């Protein structure tokens, strides 16, 4: 629903569009969007190339279809089918053929001299030679036409955008309803099944030709957001009929099909068999369901446009619904349309008749425009860059207005009037955002006051080996037993590296019902959302040391020290050799290397020793460890006081 063609904007519509930051310029019969806006729409359109995507993007930006009409959206889609949005600068990939006749003549002579172009049939102008056109077509679309020109030693800019675009359309639109496969051969059974289908015109061993009505009906669905597999399922077409390369060709064909002839073409009902008629009826039912889902999406888009619009936009929507949408005796009533849209009658009539609310909004809108002009005047004064503080201090002197600094900051932000000096650094903003993920220190150096499998420590260290080669080690340690749970080595210190270490932890490492602590420093990799989500999915409670305090992860630092002192990792020849040495040391450390403060046992033996304790034995051992912990805290407190005294006043 909407205008069938672009007509002149009313003064109210021009005011609405001018206030939108995504609009670059608007006149009575012309609208230009900003480059950033067109690029944003283009990125979404690439993911789902359809007019509904463009319509939804514009609606999200506050530009409703009921203002700009359907023809403007169709023009945007045609422009995006040709190329990505540009700002008309000289750095774009495609350049128009030069307007200067002498320069154009010289370029034509260069193209003729290449042997790839010939003069047109009328003797005026030049075009691609037949051989060169076939050569480009064989490689298209895997090789873009521009790349084919460059491979032939021809600069695309002197060929001109129009010639290139017309050749693309020629490649994409020729034999639209024909799916041909030179290498694949259809079996007799496949051919018989194809010929029975109501939308297949003919089928042979190497060629499948659909009826024109298929391109029109299926093309409408593709152009409105349906994927090709969904369309094939609706039309009961076996995807195996489309061999390698055919699916891309068919999708491109349906995307560019003119769907305006749908009422003029049918599937030749009289020629269909009874089985074909039954299948045709089923397909039409599925098509109706698909169309209904598209219409529901369109209703949702219109509803969102109304709800998100300001009072002036709501008034325009209500007037459009009241005056321009047919709702006579044989048409839908206003009540049914409102019910379909999910808009209450009160909201509709308030938007249509509440003049006081509209007048208040227009007053505020006028005052806002005056404030924007005042801020812009101060920002441009003398040509020197100004931040919000300078604008605030000079505002009253230059304009006679008084405005709060917060309002000035908002206006400068919304209207792209930010100062170019002393602006915030994106890196610092990212650091602030990352630091929001810092977890509290749940462990608090109580490394031995738990059972095995209740506390895990992790860290990353540098490993410089074989003279100047650099690698990284990431390990996970059981805080109570000292056993190495996982030890990973990589040449890249990235997120995937530490995630692999976590994933290397055995699934049954903890007992049922436990929620172990997973402790690390505040390394940037441990602060990412992805890493923290993985830790949470493993049922671990993440804990972090204080910033820059290695004592909060002391057992992990102690392990790095023993590893680097005892393992001959520096002489490793390559990363594979280094990984082999790390794995051997891990086995040695866990199963053979005794630890003095763990009853002279290896980590594995100590774990078995604790797990084999009776409850009384464990309580006695735990009390001893608690006494050691308390003494450590008192000693640390005394040392801290002594250091503070030595620092002086």
Residue, then its C-alpha position, 0 to 999 in steps of 0.5 A: x500500500x502506498x503511492x504508485x508514483x512520486x508526487x510533489x511533497x507537501x510543506x509538512x512532509x518537507x519539514x519532516x524529511x529535513x529534520x531527519x539526519x538521514x536526508x541530505x537534501x529535499x525539494x518539492x519533487x526530489x529527495x536525496x539521502x546521505x551516503x552513510x544512509x544509502x550504504x547502511x541500506x545497501x549492506x542490509x539489502x545485500x543480505x536480503x535483496x528485496x524491496x521489503x528490506x529497503x522499506x524496513x530500513x527506511x522505516x527504521x530510519x524514520x522515513x515511512x513509505x506513506x511519505x516517499x511512495x513506492x516508486x522511490x523505493x523501486x528506484x533505490x533498488x535499481x540503483x543498488x542492483x547496478x553498484x554500491x552507493x557512492x558519493x559521485x567522487x573520482x575514486x569510484x570504481x566505475x566512471x562515466x564515459x567522458x563528456x568531452x567529445x575529443x577525449x571520448x573520441x581518443x578513448x574510442x580509438x584506444x578501445x578499437x585498437x585493442x581489438x576487443x571492440x568494434x563500431x556499431x551497426x550504424x557506424x556511430x559509437x563502439x561496442x564489445x566485439x562478439x568474440x570478446x563478449x563470449x569470452x567475458x560471458x564464459x567467466x561471468x559472474x565468477x569473474x566480474x566484467x571489470x576484472x575481465x577488462x583489466x585482464x585484457x589490458x583495458x581500463x574500465x573507466x574509459x569503457x564507461x559505466x553504461x556499456x558495462x552495466x548494459x553488458x551485465x544486464x545482457x548476460x543476466x537477462x538472456x534466456x531467463x527461463x532456461x536452465x542449461x547444464x552442459x556437463x550434467x545429463x538428466x536421467x529419463x526418470x528425471x525428465x519424465x518427472x520434470x515434464x509432469x510439473x505444471x511449471x516446466x515448459x520442456x526438459x531434455x538430457x541437458x536442458x530444463x526450461x521453465x514456463x514464463x509464469x514460473x519466473x514471474x510468480x517465483x520472482x515476486x517471492x524472491x524479490x520480496x525476501x524469500x530464499x531460493x530453497x524456500x521458493x523451490x519448496x513452495x513450487x514443489x521443484x526438486x532442488x536436485x534438478x538444478x545442478x552446480x551453477x544452475x541455482x546461482x543462474x536461477x536466483x539471478x534470473x528471478x531477482x531481475x524478472x519483471x513481475x508486473x505481467x503476472x495477470x497476463x500469464x498462466x500455467x495453461x490449465x487446459x493442457x495439464x493432466x489431472x495430477x498436474x492440476x492437483x499439484x498446481x492447486x497445491x502450489x497456489x495454496x502454498x503461494x497464497x500462504x507465502x503472500x500472506x506472510x509477506x503481507x503480514x510483514x508489510x502490515x507490521x512495517x506500516x504499524x511500526x512506521x505509525x508508532x515510531x512517527x512524531x505527531x506530524x508523521x502520524x497525522x500524515x499517516x492517518x490522512x493517507x489512510x483516510x483519503x488515499x487508501x480505498x475503503x468504499x462499499x466493496x473495499x476494506x473499511x477503516x475499522x478492518x484496516x486498523x484492526x489489521x494494522x494493530x492500531x487502536x481507533x483512539x490512536x487513529x482518530x487522535x492522530x487525525x483530529x488532535x490539532x492541539x497536540x499537533x500545534x504543540x509539536x510544531x511549536x517545539x519543532x520550530x523552537x528546536x530548529x531555532x536552537x540548532x541554528x543558534x548552535x550552528x552559528x556559534x560553532x561556525x563563528x570565526x571558523x575556529x573549532x569549538x567544543x560544547x564548553x566554548x559554545x556554552x560560553x559564547x552562546x548568550x553573547x553571540x545569539x542572545x539565547x541561554x541554553x544548557x550545556x547538556x542540550x548543546x551537547x545533544x544538538x551537536x551530537x545529533x547534527x554532526x557538529x562535534x569538534x574535531x579537536x580533543x575528541x574522544x579516542x575510540x581505543x579508550x572508549x573500547x577499553x572502558x567498555x571492556x573493563x565493564x566485564x571485570x569480574x570480582x575476586x571470588x578466590x581472595x588467595x584462598x588457594x588451598x581451602x577447597x576440594x580438588x576440582x573446585x578452583x581452577x587458575x589460568x594464565x597466558x605466558x610468552x615463550x621465546x624459543x629458537x632464537x627469535x621465534x615467539x609463541x604463547x602458552x595458556x594453561x589451567x591449573x587445579x589450585x588445590x592439587x597443583x595438577x595441570x588440567x590443560x596446557x595449550x601452545x600457539x603462535x597467536x595470542x588471540x581469543x580462539x587460543x584461550x577458548x581452545x584451552x578452556x575447551x580442553x578441560x575434561x567434561x567430568x573434571x568437576x563433581x555434580x552439583x559443584x560450581x567451581x571458581x575459574x580465576x584469572x588476571x584481567x587480561x583483555x581476552x578474559x574480559x571479552x563477552x565471548x570468553x565469559x559466555x563460554x566459561x559460563x556455559x561450562x558451569x564455572x564462576x569467573x573470578x579475577x585478580x586485582x589489576x596488576x596484582x600477581x599475588x592474587x594468582x600466585x600458584x599459576x605464576x609459580x608454575x610458570x617459573x618451574x616450567x621455564x626453569x626446568x623444561x628445555x623449551x627454548x631450544x625447540x626447532x618449531x612450534x610442533x617441537x615446542x608443543x611436544x616438549x610442553x606435553x612431555x613436561x606436563x606429564x612429568x609435572x603431574x605424575x612424577x615431579x613431587x611437591x614439597x608443600x604437598x606432602x612430597x607428593x606429585x599433583x595426581x598423588x596429592x589429589x588421590x590423597x585428599x579424595x581418600x580422606x575421611x571427613x575427620x581427616x579432611x577437617x583436620x587438614x583443612x584447619x591446618x591450611x586455614x591457620x596457614x592462610x590466617x598467618x599469611x594474611x597477618x604477615x602481609x598486613x604487617x609488611x604493608x604497614x611497614x612499607x607505608x611507614x618507610x614511604x614517609x608522609 
